[in-house]
Amino acid sequence: MALDVDPTAAMLTRRGLLLEYATLGWNVVGTVVVIVAAIAASSVALAGFGLDSLIEIFASVVVVWQLKGVHEARERRALRMIGVAFFALAVYILAQCAYTLFRANHPSTSTLGIIWLAATLAAMLLLAQGKCVTGKRLGNPVLMTEAHVTMIDAYLAAAVLIGLVLNAALGWWWADPLAGLIIVYYGLREGVAIWRDEA
């Protein structure tokens, strides 16, 4: 005799997976766009955001993996993997920001970066809201954590966007690496929070 499956939980799980697939698709395209824009403009903030998009891809893959086989050991491992990715991002961007500020490298204007970041800000806000609501209804801490990661991605898009606009409009080249330091702050904060919660 087949076991009864809660239709509401099944529907919410499908919705969670669709939200993660949408995030994956956006960030796969976005990583390419942002890295190309970062290289063209010599922008440490755009490079950092591109790496953050890679972490978002990684986090989405982890959540898809977890949603397809939920149990406590998987949840803990998934959350720790996301935490490690945040630490790695923070270390890399901190080194790049320090190098850029020390060398006084002036990034050029990136129209492509500005357009993509504005679109990403809107998309990530919508996806984060959907994941948060779905994760709460499912009682799934990994999906709720990843909703937070997506919301941070939106905040970072806004921060980097401001840095790019200030550089383009006012020639404030140092706004670009300073925007990168915001990514360092959030990366460290989220990495520490995940490890503390799972300790």
N, C-alpha and C positions, 0 to 999 in steps of 0.2 A: 504494500500500500504506500503510495507516494505521500511524503510529508507535506502538510499544508504550508503554503508560502503566503506571508502577509502581503496583499496586493499593494498596499500603501507604501510599505518599505521597499518593495520591488520597483515601484514607480519612482520613488525618491532616489533610489540607487541609480536607476537609468538616467535620471535628471542630473545627478552628480557626475556621472560618467560623461554625459554630453557637455556639461560645463567644462570639465577637464579637457575634453577633446578640442573644444573651441579655444581654450587657453593655449593648448599645445600648438594648434594651427597658427594662431596669431603670433605666438612667440617664435615659432620656427621661421616664419617670414620676417618678423621684426628683428630677429638676431642678425640676419643677413643684411637687411636694410640699414640697421644702426651701425654695424661694424664697417660697412662700406662708407657710410657718412662719417664715422669716426676717423677712419684712415684718411679720407679726403680732406677733412678739416683739422686733423691732428688734435682731436678733442679727447681729453682724458675722461671727461664726464660722459660723453657718448660711448666711449669704450667700456666704461664701468657699467653703464646701463645695458649695453650689449651682453656683458657677462652676467648681469642680474637677470636678463631674459633667459640665459642658459640655465640659471638656477631655477627659474620659474618653470622651465621645461622639465628639468629634473624633478622638481617638486610635484608637478602634474603627473609625471610617469609614476612616481612613488604612490600618489593617491589612487591612480587607476589600479595599480598593483594591489593596494590595500583594499579598495572597494570590491575587488573580485575575490577576496578571501579574508574576511574580517575575523581576526582574533587578537587577543591582547599582545602576544609576542610580536605580531606583525605591526601593530600600531606603534609600539615602543620603538622598534627598529626603524620604521618609516619616519617618525618624528626626529630621531637622532640623526638620520641621514640628511634631513633638511637642515638641521642645526649645523652640521659639519660644513655643508655647502655655504651657509651664511658666513661662517668664520673664514673660509677660503676666499670668498669674495672680498671681505673687509681687508684682509692682509694684502691682497693684490692691488686693490684700488688705493690703499694708503701709500704703498710704495710708489705707484704711478703719480699720485698727487704730489708727493714730496719731491719727486724727480722733476715734474713739470714746474712747480713753484721755484725750485732751486735754480733751474736752467732758464726760467722766465720765458718758456716757450709760448708763443702767442698763437692760439688756435684761430683758424679762419671761420668765417660765417658758414653755417650749414643750414640752408633752406630745407633740404630733404629731412635733416634731423628734426627741425622745428615742426614740420608738417606731421611727420610720423609720431613724434612725442605727443602732440596735441590729440591725435586720433587714439593713441595708446591710453592716454589719460582717461578718455571717455569709455573706451572698451573695458579697461581693467576695473573701473568703478562699477560698471554693470555686472561684470563677471563675479567680482568679489561679493556683491550684494546677493546674487543668486546662490553662490556657494555657501554663504553664511546662513541664509534661510534654510537651504536644503540640509546642510550639516546639522543645524539645530533640530530640525524635525526628525532627522535620522538618529540623532544622538551620537554622531560620529566625530570624535575629537580631531582626527587627522584631516578630514574635510574642512572642519572649522579652522584649524591651524593654517591650512593652505589658502582658505579664504582671506586670512590675515596677511599671508604672503602676497596674495594678489592685490590687496588693498595697499600694501607697502609699495608694490610695483607702481601703482597709480600715483602715490605720493612722490616716489622717486622720479617718475616721468614729469611731474609738475616741477620738481626742484631743478632737474636738468634742463627742462624747457625754459625756466626763468633764467638760468645761467647762459643758455644759448642766445636768448633774446637780448639780455644785457650786453653780451659780447657783440652781437650784430648791431644793436641800436646805438650803444654808447662806447663801444671799443673797450669794455672792461674785460680784458683777457683773463684776469685772475678769477672772474666769476665762474669760469668753466671748471678749474680744478677745485674750487670751493664747493661747487655743486657735487663734485665727486666725493668730497669729504662727508657730505650728507649720506651718501650711500654707505660709507664706512661706518658711520654712527648707527644707522638702522641695521646693517648687517651684524655688527657686534651685539647690539641690543637684542635682536631676535635670536641669534645663536645662543646667547647666554640664557635667555628666557626659556627656550626649548630644553636646553640641558638641565636647567634648574628644575623645571616642571617634571622632567623624566628621571631626576636623580632619586 
